[in-house]
Amino acid sequence: MKNNIQPKTDYLRLYGELKNERVSWLSAWKDLCAYLAPTRGFFDGQTPNRGRRLDHKTLLDSDPCLAVEILSAGMMSGLTSPARSWFDLGLTPRELEKCPGVREWLGEIKRCLEEAFSASNVYSTLHTFYQEIAVFGTAAFLLEEDPQKGIRCRPFTIGEYSLGTDALGRVNRFGREFFLTAPQMQESFGLKNLPPAIRQEAAQNRPARYHKILHLIFPNPEFSKECLDNRHMAYSSVYLTETGHLLRQSGYREFPVIAARWEVKQSADAYGRGPGWKCLGDVKMLQKMQKAKLVALDKNTNPPVMVSANVQGEVNLLPGGITRYNGTTDAAVKPAYQVQADLSSLENAISSVRSTIRSQFFADVFLMLSAQNYSNMTAAEVAERHQEKMLILGPVLERLKNELLDPLIDRAFALLDRQGFLPSAPESVQGLKMKVEYVSLIARAQKAAGLAALVQGINYAATLSAAWPKVAERVDYNRALEEGLSSLGVAPALLKDSEK
């Protein structure tokens, strides 16, 4: 911060600006939380470590929550599956990979990254990340170094944090609120850095009482490449109490928060909108229809009744119950009106709304992708089944690549490299930037969708070569083989050199 500005005033002002920018989003987030993610969200007025009662009068049908789970599980297995390789590392131009020791070095780097992801909480964090972005359209987590496992994540839920963007629409500011007890604050920040009242509370070991802590991450106006201390890094990190007492000031070399949006309306928007926004009306309608069906069933099995004045005592409506009656003509107890609910039509309407909600969450797409067996399919069948679906998911996947996958790998690589977990690069490629290529299930499906054009071109050339044999000489079949296998996700290293 500028030297002529009081840090306390400046930090609180910056945090207040971030909170004010998200005010207009809170009502929608709370609505989405109530109908689609009852176990997510943390908003003002809530306290930590308190079980929140679920509103089962609102959530009568759990199918929308199941659709969210299918989408998050599909994104997990399709983009970042812990059970299979989902990224490869290379160099540009690719010819550099033929230099001595380069291919082995890239393989070792990839192995170290995969082991760090598996040993840490990255994959569990990504699962909740996909749930959040599916419902709220925005998700974020903090990626920091860990002395034992190399990296660790701190996941966040909606309402817990605030975001800010730069002129290009990239998230570069972050603020959050969290709660610690006095002993926890002493452990995190040291006793001497605490305010006097909290210091005394920690020393006396009083019963646990939570205190609100503010955490800010923002571009450092005093950034300097020459200075290596954490006060002059690219991003400042500040912890302070809600009264402005500074607990810790440090920095980050890279922006440590991985924040992604499903889609944004304008580049200036710090938060996104996802499938949950589009189908919230359908979800509310589904819950209302389920309530109507339950009321109709209840009236069918236990209809409202009229009771004659000649009935003695109370009416016993239990099976086998006896109600005494002095009259001779009219029935003692009879239905007030006939209930003839068309439950079949109502159930069909409910099924139609469920199908719409599942489509909005791409549940059919991910169930189809997970059940697919590529080995028994031709390229034309793969293209036919996936091309339309991938066109729908294409913009979303591209945004997730730019805002989630690329920052995750870049940040993890930087953290592991600085801690000495990664091998040194060969001299021939030192200083060059690596290229990441994604080979996940969804990435392969997108590539396979373009394989049909290659196959059609080869078949067309073969047809022409029957009449003009010289046509076949113009087709580079070795290159076509490489492109086709690459589209199917087969590693180029498995191919022999063309000269051999």
ABEGO torsion letter per residue (X at the ends): XBAABBAAAAAAAAAAAAAAAAAAAAAAAAAAAAAABAABEBBBGBBBGBBBBBBAAABABAAAAAAAAAAAAAAAAAABBAABBABBBBBOBAAAAABBGAAAAAAAAAAAAAAAAAABAAAAAAAAAAAAAAAAGBBBBBBBBBAAAGBBBBBBBBGABBBBBBAAGBBABBBBBBBBBAAAAAAAAEAAABBAAAAAAAAAGBBBBBBBBBBBBBBBAABBAABABAAABABBBBBBBAAGBBABBBBBABBABBBBBABBABAABABBBBAAAAAAAAAAAAAAAAAAAAAAAAAAABBBBBBBAABBEBBBABBGBBBBBABAABBABBBABBBBBBAAAAAAAAAAAAAAAAAAAGAAAAAAAAABBAAABBAAAAAAAAAAAAAAAAAAAAAAAAAAAAAAAAAAAAAAAAAGABBBBBAAABGBBBBBBBABAAAAAAAAAAAAAAAAAAAAAAAAAAABAAAAAABBAAAAAAAAAAAAGBBAAABBBAAX
